[in-house]
């Protein structure tokens, strides 16, 4: 399996199950109602609008998405850190060497 496909599978697993890494809601998202948080989280889980031609997934890693919910634009992003959580992972396709962090944020917080 090629590197980008392996990374995409690991990223999809985190995004779809919210396990296998850390999930962070920014202050803007966390301060929303429980109903909005649940709906936004579900949209992240089911996201499948990856399009390299639109610039959403240029490397085929499924590490970013953008969507609207009730007139508000949201982003989600997956970053890769080493086991100390200090530096970026040098090997993001290796789960033993990488901590994945999924951040869900308002586009206005970017």
MOPAC internal coordinates of N, CA, C and O (Angstrom, degrees):
PM7 1SCF
backbone

  N    0.0000 0     0.00 0     0.00 0    0    0    0
  C    1.4567 1     0.00 0     0.00 0    1    0    0
  C    1.5293 1   108.08 1     0.00 0    2    1    0
  O    1.2310 1   120.77 1   -41.71 1    3    2    1
  N    1.3168 1   116.12 1   138.29 1    3    2    1
  C    1.4608 1   119.10 1  -179.80 1    5    3    2
  C    1.5267 1   110.62 1   -74.67 1    6    5    3
  O    1.2310 1   121.39 1   -22.63 1    7    6    5
  N    1.3126 1   114.95 1   157.37 1    7    6    5
  C    1.4678 1   122.57 1  -173.94 1    9    7    6
  C    1.5341 1   112.36 1   -54.35 1   10    9    7
  O    1.2310 1   119.71 1   130.72 1   11   10    9
  N    1.3320 1   118.17 1   -49.28 1   11   10    9
  C    1.4663 1   121.24 1  -177.72 1   13   11   10
  C    1.5262 1   111.41 1   -62.34 1   14   13   11
  O    1.2310 1   119.97 1   143.28 1   15   14   13
  N    1.3296 1   117.65 1   -36.72 1   15   14   13
  C    1.4655 1   120.78 1   178.59 1   17   15   14
  C    1.5287 1   111.03 1   -66.31 1   18   17   15
  O    1.2310 1   120.50 1   138.89 1   19   18   17
  N    1.3191 1   116.65 1   -41.11 1   19   18   17
  C    1.4685 1   120.84 1   178.57 1   21   19   18
  C    1.5308 1   110.22 1   -63.56 1   22   21   19
  O    1.2310 1   120.66 1   135.01 1   23   22   21
  N    1.3320 1   116.35 1   -44.99 1   23   22   21
  C    1.4645 1   120.69 1   178.61 1   25   23   22
  C    1.5218 1   110.08 1   -62.84 1   26   25   23
  O    1.2310 1   120.10 1   137.10 1   27   26   25
  N    1.3338 1   117.41 1   -42.90 1   27   26   25
  C    1.4640 1   121.54 1   179.47 1   29   27   26
  C    1.5255 1   110.96 1   -61.00 1   30   29   27
  O    1.2310 1   119.90 1   138.45 1   31   30   29
  N    1.3181 1   117.80 1   -41.55 1   31   30   29
  C    1.4703 1   120.45 1   178.73 1   33   31   30
  C    1.5229 1   111.28 1   -62.99 1   34   33   31
  O    1.2310 1   120.50 1   136.17 1   35   34   33
  N    1.3231 1   116.65 1   -43.83 1   35   34   33
  C    1.4744 1   120.19 1   178.62 1   37   35   34
  C    1.5263 1   110.58 1   -65.54 1   38   37   35
  O    1.2310 1   120.17 1   138.61 1   39   38   37
  N    1.3169 1   117.28 1   -41.39 1   39   38   37
  C    1.4602 1   120.81 1   178.64 1   41   39   38
  C    1.5289 1   111.30 1   -65.42 1   42   41   39
  O    1.2310 1   120.47 1   137.05 1   43   42   41
  N    1.3260 1   116.71 1   -42.95 1   43   42   41
  C    1.4610 1   119.74 1   178.32 1   45   43   42
  C    1.5244 1   110.81 1   -61.90 1   46   45   43
  O    1.2310 1   120.52 1   139.77 1   47   46   45
  N    1.3214 1   116.61 1   -40.23 1   47   46   45
  C    1.4722 1   119.51 1   179.42 1   49   47   46
  C    1.5264 1   110.58 1   -61.40 1   50   49   47
  O    1.2310 1   119.89 1   134.73 1   51   50   49
  N    1.3219 1   117.81 1   -45.27 1   51   50   49
  C    1.4650 1   120.64 1   177.95 1   53   51   50
  C    1.5235 1   110.43 1   -62.41 1   54   53   51
  O    1.2310 1   120.58 1   131.01 1   55   54   53
  N    1.3099 1   116.51 1   -48.99 1   55   54   53
  C    1.4634 1   120.86 1  -175.72 1   57   55   54
  C    1.5248 1   111.76 1   -64.10 1   58   57   55
  O    1.2310 1   119.93 1   138.12 1   59   58   57
  N    1.3112 1   117.74 1   -41.88 1   59   58   57
  C    1.4602 1   121.28 1  -175.56 1   61   59   58
  C    1.5216 1   113.46 1   -77.10 1   62   61   59
  O    1.2310 1   120.16 1   149.62 1   63   62   61
  N    1.3319 1   117.30 1   -30.38 1   63   62   61
  C    1.4630 1   119.88 1  -176.22 1   65   63   62
  C    1.5224 1   113.47 1  -109.53 1   66   65   63
  O    1.2310 1   120.56 1   164.49 1   67   66   65
  N    1.3342 1   116.53 1   -15.51 1   67   66   65
  C    1.4641 1   123.03 1  -175.95 1   69   67   66
  C    1.5268 1   110.92 1    60.71 1   70   69   67
  O    1.2310 1   120.71 1  -153.30 1   71   70   69
  N    1.3490 1   116.24 1    26.70 1   71   70   69
  C    1.4562 1   122.35 1   174.32 1   73   71   70
  C    1.5275 1   108.31 1  -129.48 1   74   73   71
  O    1.2310 1   120.79 1   -19.72 1   75   74   73
  N    1.3123 1   116.10 1   160.28 1   75   74   73
  C    1.4568 1   120.39 1  -179.98 1   77   75   74
  C    1.5116 1   112.57 1    92.42 1   78   77   75
  O    1.2310 1   121.01 1  -164.87 1   79   78   77
  N    1.3212 1   115.68 1    15.13 1   79   78   77
  C    1.4553 1   121.87 1   179.09 1   81   79   78
  C    1.5129 1   109.04 1   179.01 1   82   81   79
  O    1.2310 1   121.24 1    10.94 1   83   82   81
  N    1.2962 1   115.24 1  -169.06 1   83   82   81
  C    1.4648 1   121.19 1   179.89 1   85   83   82
  C    1.5260 1   108.28 1  -104.27 1   86   85   83
  O    1.2310 1   120.23 1   -39.90 1   87   86   85
  N    1.3294 1   117.16 1   140.10 1   87   86   85
  C    1.4655 1   122.46 1   177.56 1   89   87   86
  C    1.5180 1   107.72 1  -116.12 1   90   89   87
  O    1.2310 1   121.02 1   -52.31 1   91   90   89
  N    1.3232 1   115.66 1   127.69 1   91   90   89
  C    1.4607 1   121.71 1  -178.76 1   93   91   90
  C    1.5246 1   109.09 1  -122.11 1   94   93   91
  O    1.2310 1   121.01 1   -48.07 1   95   94   93
  N    1.3209 1   115.68 1   131.93 1   95   94   93
  C    1.4634 1   122.17 1   169.92 1   97   95   94
  C    1.5194 1   106.46 1  -104.86 1   98   97   95
  O    1.2310 1   120.18 1   -52.12 1   99   98   97
  N    1.3059 1   117.27 1   127.88 1   99   98   97
  C    1.4647 1   119.48 1   176.94 1  101   99   98
  C    1.5250 1   109.34 1   -67.30 1  102  101   99
  O    1.2310 1   120.56 1   -12.01 1  103  102  101
  N    1.3256 1   116.54 1   167.99 1  103  102  101
  C    1.4685 1   120.90 1  -179.15 1  105  103  102
  C    1.5207 1   111.92 1   -56.21 1  106  105  103
  O    1.2310 1   120.35 1   140.14 1  107  106  105
  N    1.3175 1   116.94 1   -39.86 1  107  106  105
  C    1.4612 1   120.32 1  -179.21 1  109  107  106
  C    1.5105 1   112.55 1   -62.84 1  110  109  107
  O    1.2310 1   120.08 1   140.03 1  111  110  109
  N    1.3041 1   117.45 1   -39.97 1  111  110  109
  C    1.4628 1   121.48 1   178.77 1  113  111  110
  C    1.5243 1   109.56 1   -76.04 1  114  113  111
  O    1.2310 1   120.14 1   134.21 1  115  114  113
  N    1.3222 1   117.35 1   -45.79 1  115  114  113
  C    1.4694 1   121.54 1  -177.05 1  117  115  114
  C    1.5271 1   112.55 1   -62.46 1  118  117  115
  O    1.2310 1   120.06 1   153.88 1  119  118  117
  N    1.3202 1   117.49 1   -26.12 1  119  118  117
  C    1.4639 1   120.05 1  -179.61 1  121  119  118
  C    1.5325 1   112.59 1   -85.35 1  122  121  119
  O    1.2310 1   120.22 1  -178.63 1  123  122  121
  N    1.3129 1   117.18 1     1.37 1  123  122  121
  C    1.4685 1   121.75 1   176.98 1  125  123  122
  C    1.5233 1   110.12 1   -76.79 1  126  125  123
  O    1.2310 1   121.13 1   -10.74 1  127  126  125
  N    1.3151 1   115.45 1   169.26 1  127  126  125
  C    1.4676 1   119.74 1   177.95 1  129  127  126
  C    1.5323 1   109.59 1   -67.59 1  130  129  127
  O    1.2310 1   120.89 1   -20.18 1  131  130  129
  N    1.3186 1   115.90 1   159.82 1  131  130  129
  C    1.4676 1   120.70 1   177.73 1  133  131  130
  C    1.5206 1   111.09 1   -58.26 1  134  133  131
  O    1.2310 1   120.60 1   143.42 1  135  134  133
  N    1.3297 1   116.45 1   -36.58 1  135  134  133
  C    1.4634 1   120.61 1  -179.65 1  137  135  134
  C    1.5197 1   110.99 1   -65.61 1  138  137  135
  O    1.2310 1   120.18 1   137.20 1  139  138  137
  N    1.3212 1   117.26 1   -42.80 1  139  138  137
  C    1.4675 1   120.93 1   178.91 1  141  139  138
  C    1.5243 1   110.04 1   -66.48 1  142  141  139
  O    1.2310 1   120.13 1   135.86 1  143  142  141
  N    1.3210 1   117.36 1   -44.14 1  143  142  141
  C    1.4756 1   120.27 1   178.67 1  145  143  142
  C    1.5266 1   110.24 1   -59.28 1  146  145  143
  O    1.2310 1   120.19 1   135.83 1  147  146  145
  N    1.3208 1   117.24 1   -44.17 1  147  146  145
  C    1.4694 1   120.83 1   179.63 1  149  147  146
  C    1.5310 1   110.95 1   -63.08 1  150  149  147
  O    1.2310 1   120.22 1   137.21 1  151  150  149
  N    1.3201 1   117.18 1   -42.79 1  151  150  149
  C    1.4700 1   120.42 1  -179.29 1  153  151  150
  C    1.5220 1   111.64 1   -67.76 1  154  153  151
  O    1.2310 1   120.47 1   137.53 1  155  154  153
  N    1.3215 1   116.70 1   -42.47 1  155  154  153
  C    1.4664 1   121.04 1   179.85 1  157  155  154
  C    1.5290 1   110.15 1   -66.08 1  158  157  155
  O    1.2310 1   120.47 1   136.78 1  159  158  157
  N    1.3137 1   116.70 1   -43.22 1  159  158  157
  C    1.4676 1   120.49 1   177.92 1  161  159  158
  C    1.5235 1   110.56 1   -60.88 1  162  161  159
  O    1.2310 1   120.28 1   138.61 1  163  162  161
  N    1.3066 1   117.07 1   -41.39 1  163  162  161
  C    1.4699 1   120.46 1   178.55 1  165  163  162
  C    1.5303 1   110.72 1   -64.12 1  166  165  163
  O    1.2310 1   120.09 1   142.08 1  167  166  165
  N    1.3136 1   117.44 1   -37.92 1  167  166  165
  C    1.4699 1   119.86 1   177.76 1  169  167  166
  C    1.5292 1   111.17 1   -65.90 1  170  169  167
  O    1.2310 1   120.28 1   144.36 1  171  170  169
  N    1.3272 1   117.07 1   -35.64 1  171  170  169
  C    1.4675 1   120.04 1   175.82 1  173  171  170
  C    1.5237 1   109.16 1   -65.98 1  174  173  171
  O    1.2310 1   120.21 1   134.53 1  175  174  173
  N    1.3284 1   117.20 1   -45.47 1  175  174  173
  C    1.4680 1   121.29 1  -179.02 1  177  175  174
  C    1.5265 1   112.28 1   -59.08 1  178  177  175
  O    1.2310 1   120.53 1   140.03 1  179  178  177
  N    1.3090 1   116.59 1   -39.97 1  179  178  177
  C    1.4661 1   120.57 1  -174.22 1  181  179  178
  C    1.5288 1   113.36 1   -97.20 1  182  181  179
  O    1.2310 1   120.20 1  -175.09 1  183  182  181
  N    1.3041 1   117.22 1     4.91 1  183  182  181
  C    1.4719 1   121.49 1  -177.30 1  185  183  182
  C    1.5268 1   110.54 1   -58.19 1  186  185  183
  O    1.2310 1   120.80 1   -48.39 1  187  186  185
  N    1.3296 1   116.07 1   131.61 1  187  186  185
  C    1.4597 1   119.78 1   176.99 1  189  187  186
  C    1.5249 1   112.33 1  -146.75 1  190  189  187
  O    1.2310 1   120.07 1  -156.39 1  191  190  189
  N    1.3136 1   117.47 1    23.61 1  191  190  189
  C    1.4657 1   122.13 1  -176.99 1  193  191  190
  C    1.5236 1   111.78 1   -92.25 1  194  193  191
  O    1.2310 1   120.48 1  -138.01 1  195  194  193
  N    1.3226 1   116.70 1    41.99 1  195  194  193
  C    1.4596 1   120.27 1  -179.59 1  197  195  194
  C    1.5189 1   109.22 1   -74.90 1  198  197  195
  O    1.2310 1   120.58 1   -57.42 1  199  198  197
  N    1.3303 1   116.51 1   122.58 1  199  198  197
  C    1.4579 1   120.82 1  -178.27 1  201  199  198
  C    1.5219 1   109.34 1  -142.36 1  202  201  199
  O    1.2310 1   120.43 1   -78.18 1  203  202  201
  N    1.3287 1   116.78 1   101.82 1  203  202  201
  C    1.4672 1   119.71 1  -178.78 1  205  203  202
  C    1.5318 1   112.64 1   -58.78 1  206  205  203
  O    1.2310 1   120.39 1   150.00 1  207  206  205
  N    1.3199 1   116.85 1   -30.00 1  207  206  205
  C    1.4638 1   119.67 1  -178.44 1  209  207  206
  C    1.5242 1   112.08 1   -71.28 1  210  209  207
  O    1.2310 1   119.90 1   153.43 1  211  210  209
  N    1.3142 1   117.79 1   -26.57 1  211  210  209
  C    1.4670 1   121.67 1   176.35 1  213  211  210
  C    1.5197 1   111.80 1   -85.95 1  214  213  211
  O    1.2310 1   120.30 1   175.72 1  215  214  213
  N    1.3195 1   117.04 1    -4.28 1  215  214  213
  C    1.4548 1   120.83 1  -179.16 1  217  215  214
  C    1.5093 1   113.80 1    87.04 1  218  217  215
  O    1.2310 1   120.04 1  -177.16 1  219  218  217
  N    1.3590 1   117.53 1     2.84 1  219  218  217
  C    1.4626 1   120.80 1  -178.59 1  221  219  218
  C    1.5259 1   112.56 1   -75.06 1  222  221  219
  O    1.2310 1   120.10 1   152.54 1  223  222  221
  N    1.3157 1   117.42 1   -27.46 1  223  222  221
  C    1.4675 1   120.05 1  -174.71 1  225  223  222
  C    1.5310 1   109.65 1  -147.22 1  226  225  223
  O    1.2310 1   120.26 1  -119.78 1  227  226  225
  N    1.3306 1   117.10 1    60.22 1  227  226  225
  C    1.4692 1   119.32 1  -172.26 1  229  227  226
  C    1.5222 1   114.76 1   -62.90 1  230  229  227
  O    1.2310 1   119.65 1   155.27 1  231  230  229
  N    1.3269 1   118.27 1   -24.73 1  231  230  229
  C    1.4628 1   120.59 1  -177.78 1  233  231  230
  C    1.5233 1   112.84 1  -107.31 1  234  233  231
  O    1.2310 1   120.31 1  -177.31 1  235  234  233
  N    1.3384 1   117.01 1     2.69 1  235  234  233
  C    1.4559 1   120.77 1   177.79 1  237  235  234
  C    1.5157 1   114.52 1    70.28 1  238  237  235
  O    1.2310 1   120.26 1  -155.62 1  239  238  237
  N    1.3423 1   117.10 1    24.38 1  239  238  237
  C    1.4659 1   120.81 1  -176.55 1  241  239  238
  C    1.5283 1   114.10 1   -98.53 1  242  241  239
  O    1.2310 1   119.65 1   176.06 1  243  242  241
  N    1.3126 1   118.27 1    -3.94 1  243  242  241
  C    1.4733 1   122.27 1  -179.89 1  245  243  242
  C    1.5280 1   110.97 1    53.27 1  246  245  243
  O    1.2310 1   120.68 1  -130.47 1  247  246  245
  N    1.3334 1   116.30 1    49.53 1  247  246  245
  C    1.4672 1   120.56 1  -175.86 1  249  247  246
  C    1.5217 1   114.21 1  -110.96 1  250  249  247
  O    1.2310 1   119.69 1  -173.79 1  251  250  249
  N    1.3411 1   118.20 1     6.21 1  251  250  249
  C    1.4599 1   120.85 1  -179.13 1  253  251  250
  C    1.5196 1   109.08 1  -153.66 1  254  253  251
  O    1.2310 1   121.40 1   -33.33 1  255  254  253
  N    1.3337 1   114.93 1   146.67 1  255  254  253
  C    1.4517 1   120.53 1   173.67 1  257  255  254
  C    1.5132 1   110.37 1  -154.47 1  258  257  255
  O    1.2310 1   121.10 1   -23.16 1  259  258  257
  N    1.3160 1   115.49 1   156.84 1  259  258  257
  C    1.4638 1   122.61 1   178.30 1  261  259  258
  C    1.5271 1   107.88 1  -138.21 1  262  261  259
  O    1.2310 1   121.06 1   -39.17 1  263  262  261
  N    1.3236 1   115.58 1   140.83 1  263  262  261
  C    1.4597 1   120.15 1   179.08 1  265  263  262
  C    1.5246 1   109.20 1  -157.57 1  266  265  263
  O    1.2310 1   121.05 1   -14.57 1  267  266  265
  N    1.3279 1   115.60 1   165.43 1  267  266  265
  C    1.4585 1   122.37 1   176.14 1  269  267  266
  C    1.5162 1   109.54 1  -106.98 1  270  269  267
  O    1.2310 1   121.33 1   -34.50 1  271  270  269
  N    1.3144 1   115.05 1   145.50 1  271  270  269
  C    1.4616 1   121.67 1   172.56 1  273  271  270
  C    1.5172 1   107.17 1  -140.61 1  274  273  271
  O    1.2310 1   121.06 1   -61.39 1  275  274  273
  N    1.3241 1   115.58 1   118.61 1  275  274  273
  C    1.4655 1   122.24 1   179.33 1  277  275  274
  C    1.5229 1   111.82 1    49.83 1  278  277  275
  O    1.2310 1   120.64 1  -136.66 1  279  278  277
  N    1.3287 1   116.38 1    43.34 1  279  278  277
  C    1.4617 1   121.32 1   175.84 1  281  279  278
  C    1.5187 1   115.31 1    81.72 1  282  281  279
  O    1.2310 1   119.91 1  -175.86 1  283  282  281
  N    1.3171 1   117.77 1     4.14 1  283  282  281
  C    1.4633 1   121.62 1   178.90 1  285  283  282
  C    1.5196 1   108.67 1  -113.57 1  286  285  283
  O    1.2310 1   120.84 1   -44.18 1  287  286  285
  N    1.3204 1   115.99 1   135.82 1  287  286  285
  C    1.4657 1   122.07 1   179.39 1  289  287  286
  C    1.5287 1   109.62 1   -88.16 1  290  289  287
  O    1.2310 1   121.14 1   -48.37 1  291  290  289
  N    1.3314 1   115.43 1   131.63 1  291  290  289
  C    1.4606 1   123.33 1   178.22 1  293  291  290
  C    1.5247 1   109.98 1  -121.68 1  294  293  291
  O    1.2310 1   120.81 1   -28.70 1  295  294  293
  N    1.3103 1   116.05 1   151.30 1  295  294  293
  C    1.4557 1   123.40 1   171.74 1  297  295  294
  C    1.5186 1   108.53 1  -123.39 1  298  297  295
  O    1.2310 1   120.87 1   -24.11 1  299  298  297
  N    1.2963 1   115.94 1   155.89 1  299  298  297
  C    1.4603 1   121.59 1   165.34 1  301  299  298
  C    1.5183 1   106.75 1  -135.62 1  302  301  299
  O    1.2310 1   120.74 1   -32.25 1  303  302  301
  N    1.3216 1   116.18 1   147.75 1  303  302  301
  C    1.4592 1   122.10 1  -175.90 1  305  303  302
  C    1.5157 1   109.40 1  -146.51 1  306  305  303
  O    1.2310 1   120.46 1   -40.81 1  307  306  305
  N    1.3283 1   116.73 1   139.19 1  307  306  305
  C    1.4606 1   121.50 1   174.58 1  309  307  306
  C    1.5169 1   108.33 1  -111.21 1  310  309  307
  O    1.2310 1   121.11 1   -51.73 1  311  310  309
  N    1.3300 1   115.49 1   128.27 1  311  310  309
  C    1.4663 1   122.35 1   176.71 1  313  311  310
  C    1.5171 1   108.49 1  -116.31 1  314  313  311
  O    1.2310 1   121.28 1   -21.23 1  315  314  313
  N    1.3339 1   115.16 1   158.77 1  315  314  313
  C    1.4601 1   122.15 1  -175.24 1  317  315  314
  C    1.5173 1   110.00 1  -120.12 1  318  317  315
  O    1.2310 1   120.68 1   -58.44 1  319  318  317
  N    1.3155 1   116.30 1   121.56 1  319  318  317
  C    1.4648 1   121.70 1   179.89 1  321  319  318
  C    1.5299 1   110.29 1  -118.83 1  322  321  319
  O    1.2310 1   121.42 1   -22.55 1  323  322  321
  N    1.3255 1   114.89 1   157.45 1  323  322  321
  C    1.4628 1   119.81 1   175.79 1  325  323  322
  C    1.5276 1   109.07 1   -73.41 1  326  325  323
  O    1.2310 1   120.74 1    -0.56 1  327  326  325
  N    1.3083 1   116.19 1   179.44 1  327  326  325
  C    1.4687 1   120.05 1  -176.01 1  329  327  326
  C    1.5230 1   114.05 1   -68.21 1  330  329  327
  O    1.2310 1   119.66 1   162.14 1  331  330  329
  N    1.3236 1   118.25 1   -17.86 1  331  330  329
  C    1.4626 1   120.70 1   176.73 1  333  331  330
  C    1.5208 1   111.69 1   -87.08 1  334  333  331
  O    1.2310 1   120.17 1   169.58 1  335  334  333
  N    1.3196 1   117.27 1   -10.42 1  335  334  333
  C    1.4706 1   124.09 1  -175.61 1  337  335  334
  C    1.5299 1   111.77 1    63.03 1  338  337  335
  O    1.2310 1   120.31 1  -158.61 1  339  338  337
  N    1.3224 1   117.02 1    21.39 1  339  338  337
  C    1.4664 1   121.96 1   177.96 1  341  339  338
  C    1.5148 1   112.35 1   -99.07 1  342  341  339
  O    1.2310 1   120.81 1   144.99 1  343  342  341
  N    1.3095 1   116.07 1   -35.01 1  343  342  341
  C    1.4660 1   121.43 1  -172.85 1  345  343  342
  C    1.5151 1   109.69 1  -126.97 1  346  345  343
  O    1.2310 1   121.44 1   -15.43 1  347  346  345
  N    1.3301 1   114.85 1   164.57 1  347  346  345
  C    1.4545 1   119.23 1   174.56 1  349  347  346
  C    1.5268 1   109.36 1   -68.68 1  350  349  347
  O    1.2310 1   120.89 1   -31.14 1  351  350  349
  N    1.3015 1   115.90 1   148.86 1  351  350  349
  C    1.4634 1   120.46 1   178.86 1  353  351  350
  C    1.5218 1   109.53 1   -69.60 1  354  353  351
  O    1.2310 1   121.34 1   -41.95 1  355  354  353
  N    1.3134 1   115.03 1   138.05 1  355  354  353
  C    1.4640 1   119.76 1   176.79 1  357  355  354
  C    1.5246 1   111.31 1   -84.41 1  358  357  355
  O    1.2310 1   120.32 1   171.25 1  359  358  357
  N    1.3389 1   117.00 1    -8.75 1  359  358  357
  C    1.4596 1   121.37 1  -174.11 1  361  359  358
  C    1.5288 1   109.86 1  -145.72 1  362  361  359
  O    1.2310 1   119.18 1  -110.87 1  363  362  361
  N    1.3487 1   119.16 1    69.13 1  363  362  361
  C    1.4644 1   120.98 1  -172.54 1  365  363  362
  C    1.5234 1   115.69 1   -64.45 1  366  365  363
  O    1.2310 1   119.83 1   167.37 1  367  366  365
  N    1.3193 1   117.93 1   -12.63 1  367  366  365
  C    1.4582 1   118.46 1   176.76 1  369  367  366
  C    1.5247 1   112.69 1   -86.56 1  370  369  367
  O    1.2310 1   120.46 1   176.41 1  371  370  369
  N    1.3227 1   116.73 1    -3.59 1  371  370  369
  C    1.4631 1   121.41 1   179.02 1  373  371  370
  C    1.5322 1   109.42 1  -106.11 1  374  373  371
  O    1.2310 1   120.01 1   -73.86 1  375  374  373
  N    1.3463 1   117.58 1   106.14 1  375  374  373
  C    1.4689 1   119.62 1  -177.85 1  377  375  374
  C    1.5265 1   113.60 1   -62.93 1  378  377  375
  O    1.2310 1   119.71 1   158.19 1  379  378  377
  N    1.3186 1   118.15 1   -21.81 1  379  378  377
  C    1.4669 1   120.39 1   178.51 1  381  379  378
  C    1.5243 1   111.79 1   -73.82 1  382  381  379
  O    1.2310 1   120.25 1   161.12 1  383  382  381
  N    1.3277 1   117.13 1   -18.88 1  383  382  381
  C    1.4605 1   121.83 1  -178.38 1  385  383  382
  C    1.5252 1   112.71 1  -111.79 1  386  385  383
  O    1.2310 1   120.34 1  -176.92 1  387  386  385
  N    1.3309 1   116.95 1     3.08 1  387  386  385
  C    1.4665 1   119.88 1  -170.78 1  389  387  386
  C    1.5142 1   111.95 1  -135.14 1  390  389  387
  O    1.2310 1   121.05 1   -46.03 1  391  390  389
  N    1.3199 1   115.59 1   133.97 1  391  390  389
  C    1.4605 1   123.13 1   169.66 1  393  391  390
  C    1.5258 1   106.84 1  -106.12 1  394  393  391
  O    1.2310 1   120.82 1   -59.75 1  395  394  393
  N    1.3158 1   116.04 1   120.25 1  395  394  393
  C    1.4563 1   121.09 1   178.86 1  397  395  394
  C    1.5194 1   109.49 1   -89.89 1  398  397  395
  O    1.2310 1   121.13 1   -41.50 1  399  398  397
  N    1.3321 1   115.44 1   138.50 1  399  398  397
  C    1.4635 1   121.22 1   177.88 1  401  399  398
  C    1.5237 1   107.55 1  -127.54 1  402  401  399
  O    1.2310 1   121.02 1   -62.66 1  403  402  401
  N    1.3203 1   115.66 1   117.34 1  403  402  401
  C    1.4508 1   122.94 1   177.23 1  405  403  402
  C    1.5183 1   107.98 1   -99.05 1  406  405  403
  O    1.2310 1   120.49 1   -60.71 1  407  406  405
  N    1.3230 1   116.67 1   119.29 1  407  406  405
  C    1.4553 1   121.91 1   178.60 1  409  407  406
  C    1.5200 1   108.83 1  -110.77 1  410  409  407
  O    1.2310 1   120.60 1   -49.28 1  411  410  409
  N    1.3312 1   116.46 1   130.72 1  411  410  409
  C    1.4600 1   122.60 1   175.62 1  413  411  410
  C    1.5227 1   106.14 1  -112.02 1  414  413  411
  O    1.2310 1   120.70 1   -54.12 1  415  414  413
  N    1.3379 1   116.27 1   125.88 1  415  414  413
  C    1.4463 1   120.37 1  -174.00 1  417  415  414
  C    1.5188 1   112.44 1  -143.69 1  418  417  415
  O    1.2310 1   121.65 1   -20.49 1  419  418  417
  N    1.3195 1   114.44 1   159.51 1  419  418  417
  C    1.4628 1   120.60 1   169.54 1  421  419  418
  C    1.5186 1   107.56 1   -73.89 1  422  421  419
  O    1.2310 1   120.45 1   -39.45 1  423  422  421
  N    1.3205 1   116.74 1   140.55 1  423  422  421
  C    1.4634 1   119.34 1   177.62 1  425  423  422
  C    1.5197 1   110.80 1   -57.73 1  426  425  423
  O    1.2310 1   120.19 1   147.39 1  427  426  425
  N    1.3185 1   117.24 1   -32.61 1  427  426  425
  C    1.4656 1   121.16 1  -179.63 1  429  427  426
  C    1.5353 1   112.05 1   -68.05 1  430  429  427
  O    1.2310 1   119.62 1   164.93 1  431  430  429
  N    1.3317 1   118.33 1   -15.07 1  431  430  429
  C    1.4533 1   121.95 1   177.85 1  433  431  430
  C    1.5237 1   112.75 1   -88.37 1  434  433  431
  O    1.2310 1   120.54 1   172.07 1  435  434  433
  N    1.3101 1   116.57 1    -7.93 1  435  434  433
  C    1.4665 1   120.49 1  -176.46 1  437  435  434
  C    1.5007 1   111.58 1   -73.50 1  438  437  435
  O    1.2310 1   120.10 1   180.00 1  439  438  437

